[in-house]
Amino acid sequence: MPHLTSNLEDAVSRRVQSAIKELLENKHLFQSIQIDEKEFDAVMKEAIEFHKIEVARVQPNVKLDGTPYLNNVIENLKKDRDQLLYSNWYFFLESSPPRGAKPVDFKDLPSLQLPSVRVSCVSRQCKGTLQPHNSGFIGLRSHFELQSFDLIRPGQPFQIFSLPYQCQNCKEEPLVFLVKRDNLKLTLVGRSKFPEVSVPSYIPEAQSKFYKNAIIANQTNFVLAAALYLRTVVEQYFYSVIPDEQKKAIAGNPTGDELADLYAKTLPENFPSNFPSLKKAYSDLSVILHSGKENDEVKKDLKGAKAKATKVKAKKTNPKTVVKEVKTAIQKKEPMVIAIAKKGKK
């Protein structure tokens, strides 16, 4: 029944476009958006109720609930939903809409216009600011079609899309995204230009490169690498604020834990002991690194463990929480611990 499927087709089309928009605007490399079949239950239910009302107008005494006829309508609607969701998807540019109407018996999802997005532009003019981007770019060949690499796998679509965009402010070099589709999961697997990583002014310049690498690693789901770079930020800051005579008093090169102990001694005597310090942050990051767990596993809280050198008992620690705390831990003109202390006051 085409009139029942039309609303479903519109709903699936809007959801796929919104998923692409959310993926490009809010996700980083190797992060994903998942579309669920259940998202269309409300649309299907509304279509069925509307059909029942239509039948009641013609045959007021007929009750469809529980009848083989209505069950068949529901099953056909589910098949139409699956056909739309699991067919190959194709996109067109704003400037190059498809020619002609789709065939009457065409049940796959029709080609969709790529949505406009608001993403970072790293050109000299835009300097990493968020700018509107439209699909396509100036100078694009008129016969150009969006690249889609499709794996023939009936019922289990696998596609990789190459999606070109151009900043509407500077209109310079286009930005091309690479998106992988595996069934109903969309993953950002590449982009021609990496977004600018801004370093807060309170991060010392000497540690800014490590901070940048930490952010990039975290955004690409390499959490162990992010923890290592953040620990390096803390450790190098220790080196910069601890007096040379105290560092030289340690035989050989001081370990990070030894530096943390020396740093703790530089804090004011009246500094509240119940505030978390960079020594604790360093310990938490070390626990994450020593656990050897990454990606999906880091979503689980790490269980209590003891740091060998500091003998500080680690509370259950979520690695991503530590990453966020240390990002705000460094102050330019005062001890880095102040930022964490203000945040972690009991």
C-alpha positions in Angstrom: 0.0 0.0 0.0 2.0 3.0 -1.3 0.2 5.5 0.9 1.2 3.6 4.0 4.8 3.4 2.9 5.3 7.1 1.9 5.4 8.4 5.5 7.8 5.6 6.4 10.0 6.4 3.5 10.1 10.1 4.6 10.9 9.1 8.1 13.8 6.8 7.1 15.1 9.5 4.7 15.1 12.1 7.4 16.8 9.8 9.9 19.6 8.8 7.5 20.2 12.5 6.7 20.2 13.5 10.4 22.6 10.6 11.2 25.0 11.9 8.5 24.7 15.4 9.9 25.3 14.3 13.5 28.2 12.1 12.5 30.0 14.9 10.6 29.3 17.6 13.1 29.7 15.9 16.4 31.8 12.7 16.0 35.5 12.2 15.6 37.5 9.6 13.7 36.3 6.1 14.3 33.3 7.2 16.2 29.8 6.0 15.1 26.1 6.7 14.8 23.7 3.7 15.1 20.3 3.7 13.5 17.7 1.3 15.2 14.7 -0.3 13.5 12.7 0.5 16.6 13.0 4.3 15.9 10.3 3.8 13.2 7.8 1.9 15.4 5.8 5.1 16.1 5.6 6.0 12.4 4.4 2.5 11.5 1.9 2.5 14.3 0.5 5.8 13.1 0.2 4.5 9.6 -1.7 1.4 10.7 -4.1 3.5 12.9 -4.7 5.8 9.9 -5.4 2.8 7.7 -7.9 1.5 10.2 -9.7 4.9 10.3 -9.8 4.8 6.4 -11.4 1.3 6.4 -13.9 2.3 9.1 -15.1 5.2 7.0 -16.0 2.8 4.2 -17.1 -0.2 6.3 -18.1 1.2 9.8 -19.0 -2.2 11.2 -15.7 -3.9 10.3 -13.1 -4.3 13.1 -9.6 -5.0 11.8 -7.8 -5.6 15.1 -6.5 -9.2 15.2 -7.6 -10.1 11.7 -5.4 -11.9 9.2 -5.8 -8.9 6.9 -4.4 -6.4 9.4 -1.6 -8.8 10.4 -0.7 -9.0 6.7 -0.7 -5.2 6.4 1.7 -5.0 9.4 4.0 -7.6 8.0 4.1 -5.9 4.7 4.9 -2.6 6.4 7.8 -4.2 8.2 9.1 -5.6 5.0 8.9 -2.1 3.4 10.8 -0.7 6.4 13.5 -3.3 6.1 13.7 -2.7 2.3 14.3 1.0 2.9 16.8 0.5 5.8 18.9 -2.4 4.3 19.0 -1.3 0.6 22.0 0.5 -0.6 21.9 4.2 0.2 23.0 6.9 -2.3 23.5 10.6 -1.9 23.5 13.6 -4.3 24.9 17.1 -4.0 22.8 20.1 -3.5 23.9 21.4 -6.9 23.3 18.1 -8.7 19.9 16.6 -7.9 19.0 13.3 -9.7 17.2 13.5 -12.9 13.6 12.3 -13.4 11.3 10.6 -10.9 11.8 7.3 -9.4 10.1 4.2 -10.9 6.6 3.5 -9.5 7.7 0.0 -8.3 11.0 1.2 -6.7 11.1 0.1 -3.1 14.7 1.0 -2.1 15.5 4.2 -0.4 15.6 7.0 -3.0 18.8 9.0 -3.4 19.1 11.6 -0.6 20.5 15.1 -0.7 23.6 15.5 1.5 22.7 17.8 4.5 24.5 21.0 5.1 26.8 20.8 8.1 28.5 23.2 10.5 32.1 22.1 11.1 35.5 23.5 11.8 37.3 25.1 8.9 41.1 25.3 9.2 41.8 27.8 6.4 43.8 30.9 7.1 40.7 33.0 6.9 38.5 30.9 9.2 41.3 29.8 11.6 39.6 26.7 12.9 36.2 28.3 13.6 32.9 26.5 13.0 31.5 27.5 9.6 28.6 26.3 7.5 29.6 23.8 4.8 27.5 22.8 1.8 27.9 19.6 -0.2 30.0 19.9 -3.3 32.5 22.6 -4.1 33.3 25.3 -6.6 35.0 23.9 -9.7 33.4 20.5 -9.3 33.1 18.7 -12.7 29.4 18.7 -13.8 29.4 14.9 -14.4 30.9 14.2 -11.0 29.0 11.7 -8.9 29.5 10.9 -5.2 31.8 8.0 -4.8 30.3 4.9 -3.1 32.2 1.7 -2.8 29.6 -1.1 -2.3 30.1 -4.6 -1.1 27.5 -7.0 -2.6 26.1 -8.6 0.5 22.3 -9.0 0.3 20.5 -8.0 3.5 23.7 -6.8 5.1 24.8 -3.7 3.2 28.4 -2.5 3.5 29.3 0.8 1.8 32.0 3.5 2.0 31.0 7.0 1.0 33.3 9.8 -0.1 31.4 13.0 0.8 32.8 16.4 -0.4 32.0 19.7 1.4 33.1 23.3 1.1 33.1 26.1 3.6 30.6 28.8 2.7 32.7 31.5 4.4 36.1 31.2 2.7 35.1 28.8 -0.2 38.7 27.4 -0.3 40.0 23.9 -0.4 37.1 21.4 -0.1 36.8 19.1 2.9 36.1 15.4 2.1 34.8 13.0 4.6 35.1 9.2 4.4 32.1 7.4 6.0 31.7 3.7 6.4 28.3 2.1 6.5 27.9 -1.4 8.0 24.2 -2.3 8.1 22.7 0.5 10.1 25.9 1.7 11.7 27.7 4.8 10.2 31.3 5.4 11.2 33.6 8.3 10.3 36.7 6.6 9.0 38.5 9.6 7.4 38.6 13.2 6.5 40.9 15.2 4.2 41.8 17.8 6.8 41.9 17.3 10.6 40.0 19.9 12.7 42.1 22.5 14.5 42.9 21.6 18.1 42.8 24.7 20.1 45.1 24.8 23.2 43.7 26.8 26.2 45.9 29.8 27.1 46.6 28.4 30.6 48.5 25.4 29.1 52.2 26.2 29.2 53.7 26.5 25.7 56.3 23.8 26.4 53.5 21.3 27.1 51.1 22.4 24.4 52.2 19.8 21.8 51.6 17.0 24.3 48.2 18.4 25.1 47.3 18.6 21.4 48.3 15.0 20.9 46.3 13.9 23.9 43.1 15.6 22.5 43.6 14.0 19.1 44.2 10.6 20.6 41.2 10.8 22.8 39.0 12.0 19.8 40.1 9.0 17.8 39.3 6.5 20.6 43.0 5.8 21.4 42.4 6.3 25.1 45.7 4.7 26.3 47.6 7.1 24.1 45.6 10.0 25.4 46.3 9.0 29.0 50.1 8.7 28.1 50.2 12.2 26.5 48.2 13.8 29.4 50.5 12.1 31.9 53.4 13.6 29.9 51.8 17.0 30.2 51.7 16.6 34.0 55.2 15.1 34.3 56.8 17.9 32.2 55.0 20.5 34.3 56.5 18.9 37.4 60.0 19.3 35.8 59.3 23.0 35.1 58.2 24.0 38.6 60.4 21.8 40.9 63.6 23.5 42.0 66.7 22.0 40.2 68.5 21.3 43.5 65.6 19.0 44.6 65.7 17.1 41.3 69.5 16.7 41.4 69.2 15.3 45.0 67.6 12.2 43.5 70.1 9.6 42.2 69.8 9.1 38.5 66.8 10.4 36.5 63.8 10.9 38.8 60.7 8.8 38.1 57.3 10.4 37.5 56.2 9.2 40.9 59.3 10.8 42.6 58.5 14.0 40.7 54.9 13.9 41.9 56.2 13.6 45.5 58.5 16.6 45.0 55.7 18.6 43.4 53.4 17.9 46.3 56.0 19.5 48.6 55.8 22.7 46.6 52.1 23.3 47.5 51.3 25.8 50.3 51.2 24.3 53.8 47.6 25.4 54.3 46.5 23.7 51.1 43.5 21.4 52.1 44.5 17.8 52.2 41.1 16.6 51.1 41.5 18.3 47.6 42.8 16.1 44.8 46.2 17.0 43.5 48.2 16.5 40.3 50.0 13.8 42.2 46.7 11.9 42.4 45.9 12.7 38.8 49.3 11.3 37.8 48.6 8.2 39.8 45.2 7.7 38.2 46.6 8.1 34.7 49.3 5.5 35.6 46.7 3.1 36.7 45.0 3.4 33.3 48.3 2.8 31.4 49.3 -0.1 33.5 45.9 -1.8 33.1 46.6 -2.1 29.3 42.9 -1.7 28.6 41.7 0.5 25.8 38.7 1.5 23.6 35.5 -0.4 24.7 37.2 -1.8 27.8 37.9 1.7 29.3 34.2 2.3 29.6 34.3 0.0 32.5 35.5 1.5 35.8 39.0 0.4 36.6 39.1 -1.5 39.9 41.1 -0.4 42.9 44.8 -0.8 42.6 48.0 0.4 44.3 50.6 2.5 42.6 53.9 0.9 43.4 56.0 4.0 44.0 53.4 6.2 45.7 51.5 3.5 47.5 48.4 5.6 46.9 45.3 3.4 46.8 43.5 4.2 43.5 39.7 4.6 43.8 37.5 3.2 41.0 38.6 5.4 38.1 36.9 6.0 34.8 39.7 6.9 32.3 37.7 9.4 30.4 36.8 11.2 33.6 40.5 11.5 34.4 41.2 12.7 30.9 38.6 15.5 31.3 39.9 16.5 34.8 43.6 16.7 33.8 42.6 18.8 30.7 41.5 21.5 33.1 44.3 21.0 35.6 47.0 23.3 34.4 46.9 27.0 35.3 49.3 29.5 33.8 50.2 31.6 36.8 49.4 29.3 39.8 49.9 25.7 40.7 48.1 23.3 38.3 46.5 21.6 41.2 44.1 24.6 41.9 42.0 23.7 38.9 41.4 20.1 40.0 41.1 21.2 43.6 38.2 23.6 42.9 36.5 20.9 40.9 37.0 18.1 43.3 36.2 19.7 46.6 34.2 17.4 48.8 
